[in-house]
Amino acid sequence: MKTKVCTLCQKIATTMYRVQVAKGKVWIFVCTDCCNKVKNEPNYRYGGTWKGESH
């Protein structure tokens, strides 16, 4: 399994969400907990789910 580190809380996870939380073109990867926290931000945009599963 592959992992990524959450940009906001530094937690390591195998499922991350690509989101924007500020105006501009900067995308970040966040864990499930942080994704739920930023969903109500005014500039929130969802850009897909990354899964570190082996195929």
ABEGO torsion letter per residue (X at the ends): XBBBBBAAAGBBBABBBBBBABBEABBBBBBAAAAAAAAABAABBBAEBBBABBX
